[in-house]
Amino acid sequence: MASSTFADGPGGALARIDLQNARGGVHGHPIKLVVADDGSNPTQVVTATEDLVEDKGAVGVIMDGAFGYAAANFTHAHGVPVTTDCPCGPEFSQLPYTNLFSYTGGGSPTIFHGLMYTNTIDAKFLKEIGVTKLAGLGYGISAASQDSVKLLYGAIKKVGGISSCYTNYSIPFGAVDFTAAALQIKSAGCNGVVGSFVDDSDVAQLSPPEWCMRDSPT
């Protein structure tokens, strides 16, 4: 479901691994990349991780997706370090999970001792472009998707001048049909929308039927 966002992950990882191997690997040992598909499913994340570690001898895991938290108990118990672009789940900020690492940067929230801290960059940008009523959409299956919208809501309160007008935290993972949500957003008089999605949903959200958004604020 999230392949549109993460399908190129193995290629990117392999490029960096090849560079390291050309320099002699790690302490003289070459690095081998073994790829597994988590199917955008927390249960399959655990199964795939167990297979990588127990059957294929993986000594480290790159979680390129939103459901890496599901395998936190297993990887911690086996002392396997995990790096990810999405610290999605409280495990990434709680003890005893000292084996979980995030390389996410930019404007993402910072997690420290179980608390999430956000910045106001996105909120200030929305205000600068004239947004006064903001709609927020998140995946029903992903607490991280919902949390990122909630963090932005907190940021717009700090900035001021923007109110929330419509919230929907039950969007199906990987959804590409936003007609119903767009109608409700229009009815609520919103003039800005934020969604925390994978690429397919991002593109679909930006491209609702013309008749649906006609005469709505921009």
HELIX and SHEET records of a PDB file:
HELIX    1   1 SER A    3  PHE A    6  1                                   4    
HELIX    2   2 GLY A    9  ALA A   22  1                                  14    
HELIX    3   3 PRO A   42  GLU A   50  1                                   9    
HELIX    4   4 ASP A   51  ASP A   55  3                                   5    
HELIX    5   5 GLY A   68  ALA A   71  5                                   4    
HELIX    6   6 ALA A   72  ALA A   77  1                                   6    
HELIX    7   7 PRO A   90  SER A   93  5                                   4    
HELIX    8   8 ILE A  121  GLU A  128  1                                   8    
HELIX    9   9 ALA A  143  VAL A  159  1                                  17    
HELIX   10  10 THR A  179  SER A  187  1                                   9    
HELIX   11  11 ASP A  199  GLN A  205  1                                   7    
HELIX   12  12 GLU A  210  MET A  213  1                                   4    
SHEET    1   A 3 VAL A  61  MET A  63  0                                        
SHEET    2   A 3 VAL A  82  THR A  84  1                                        
SHEET    3   A 3 LEU A 100  SER A 102  1                                        
SHEET    1   B 2 THR A 110  PHE A 112  0                                        
SHEET    2   B 2 LEU A 115  TYR A 117 -1                                        
SHEET    1   C 3 SER A 163  ILE A 171  0                                        
SHEET    2   C 3 LYS A 133  TYR A 139  1                                        
SHEET    3   C 3 GLY A 192  SER A 196  1                                        
END                                                                             
